Amino acid sequence: MAFIKNISTTSLSDAELILLYKKTGELQVLSELYQRYMELVYGVSLKYLKDPETARDTVMQVFEELIPKLKKHDVENFKSWLHQVVKNHCLMQLRTPRNLRTVEINPDLVQSEENVHLNGVLEKEENFAKLDYCLKTLSDDQRKIIQLFYLEGKCYNEIVEQTGIEWNQVRSLIQNGRRNLKKCMESKEMQSAKSGKSVPPIVE
């Protein structure tokens, strides 16, 4: 899971980070705490939701959920509490099918797990042509962050350090960029299906 990397920049304990977050409200403090358990969040999400892409979305959704929630609760064991938060989040999604709506990708485009890049696009010339085209439709910031996060496997903190963009903005760019990319890829798939042939490589 290249998108999950635990990079600690502080020696503070979980409890100390919780107190600091409640005191300052700084998202960077919360992200430091959360990054320690992102692999746990992903694992629990995958167990319940059975889909890697939805599990990745859940990792970011749970972080957003923690922003107000952690301020309201007295948490003694963050790991156990977080596990329950993730479990409840997943069960809620399972009970509400509309929350699980995602872009369907042609099964022929899905890669094996060890070669997953950008949500399972196969290394075929025509598919890279679509990907290349759709990347160019993103804003400059979205395209840069998407490439760093998915294609280069950078984690949030590495992207922040490399680009100077704030952590919360990186998270927003990844979410919006991925959503726009999905829409574009889906549109290209529909065009291919209607025409009955592959989309030719984009040549500038």
Backbone hydrogen bonds, N-H to C=O, Kabsch-Sander energy under -0.5 kcal/mol:
donor,donor_aa,acceptor,acceptor_aa,energy
4,I,1,M,-1.7
5,K,3,F,-0.6
7,I,5,K,-1.0
8,S,6,N,-0.6
17,L,13,S,-2.3
18,I,14,D,-2.4
19,L,15,A,-2.2
20,L,16,E,-2.3
21,Y,17,L,-2.6
22,K,18,I,-2.6
23,K,19,L,-1.8
24,T,20,L,-2.6
25,G,21,Y,-3.1
29,V,26,E,-0.6
30,L,26,E,-1.5
31,S,27,L,-2.9
32,E,28,Q,-1.8
33,L,29,V,-1.8
34,Y,30,L,-2.9
35,Q,31,S,-2.6
36,R,32,E,-0.6
36,R,33,L,-0.8
37,Y,34,Y,-1.9
38,M,35,Q,-0.7
41,V,37,Y,-2.4
42,Y,38,M,-2.6
43,G,39,E,-2.4
44,V,40,L,-2.6
45,S,41,V,-2.3
46,L,42,Y,-2.7
47,K,43,G,-2.0
48,Y,44,V,-1.8
49,L,45,S,-3.1
50,K,46,L,-1.9
55,A,51,D,-2.4
56,R,52,P,-2.3
57,D,53,E,-2.2
58,T,54,T,-2.2
59,V,55,A,-1.7
60,M,56,R,-1.2
61,Q,57,D,-2.3
62,V,58,T,-3.0
63,F,59,V,-1.2
64,E,60,M,-1.9
65,E,61,Q,-2.0
66,L,62,V,-2.0
67,I,63,F,-1.2
69,K,65,E,-1.5
70,L,66,L,-2.4
72,K,68,P,-0.7
72,K,69,K,-1.1
73,H,69,K,-0.8
75,V,73,H,-0.9
76,E,74,D,-0.6
78,F,76,E,-0.6
81,W,77,N,-2.4
82,L,78,F,-3.2
83,H,79,K,-2.1
84,Q,80,S,-1.7
85,V,81,W,-2.1
86,V,82,L,-2.7
87,K,83,H,-2.3
88,N,84,Q,-2.6
89,H,85,V,-2.3
90,C,86,V,-2.6
91,L,87,K,-2.5
92,M,88,N,-2.2
93,Q,89,H,-1.9
94,L,90,C,-2.4
95,R,91,L,-1.7
96,T,92,M,-0.9
96,T,93,Q,-0.5
99,N,96,T,-2.1
100,L,97,P,-2.1
101,R,98,R,-1.1
109,L,106,N,-2.7
110,V,107,P,-1.6
115,N,112,S,-1.5
116,V,113,E,-1.3
121,V,117,H,-1.5
122,L,109,L,-0.8
122,L,120,G,-0.5
124,K,122,L,-2.3
128,F,124,K,-2.4
129,A,125,E,-1.8
130,K,126,E,-1.6
131,L,127,N,-2.6
132,D,128,F,-3.1
133,Y,129,A,-2.3
134,C,130,K,-2.9
135,L,131,L,-2.6
136,K,132,D,-1.3
137,T,133,Y,-0.5
137,T,134,C,-1.0
138,L,134,C,-0.5
138,L,135,L,-1.1
143,R,139,S,-2.9
144,K,140,D,-2.3
145,I,141,D,-2.4
146,I,142,Q,-2.8
147,Q,143,R,-2.2
148,L,144,K,-1.9
149,F,145,I,-2.8
150,Y,146,I,-2.7
151,L,146,I,-0.8
152,E,147,Q,-1.7
154,K,148,L,-2.9
159,I,155,C,-2.2
160,V,156,Y,-2.6
161,E,157,N,-2.3
162,Q,158,E,-2.3
163,T,159,I,-2.8
164,G,160,V,-2.4
170,V,166,E,-2.3
171,R,167,W,-2.2
172,S,168,N,-1.9
173,L,169,Q,-2.6
174,I,170,V,-2.3
175,Q,171,R,-2.2
176,N,172,S,-2.8
177,G,173,L,-2.4
178,R,174,I,-2.4
179,R,175,Q,-2.1
180,N,176,N,-2.5
181,L,177,G,-2.4
182,K,178,R,-2.5
183,K,179,R,-2.0
184,C,180,N,-2.1
185,M,181,L,-2.8
186,E,182,K,-2.8
187,S,183,K,-2.1
188,K,184,C,-2.3
189,E,185,M,-2.2
190,M,186,E,-2.2
191,Q,187,S,-2.1
192,S,188,K,-2.3
193,A,189,E,-2.4
194,K,190,M,-2.3
195,S,191,Q,-2.1
196,G,192,S,-1.8
197,K,192,S,-1.0
203,V,201,P,-0.6
204,E,202,I,-0.5
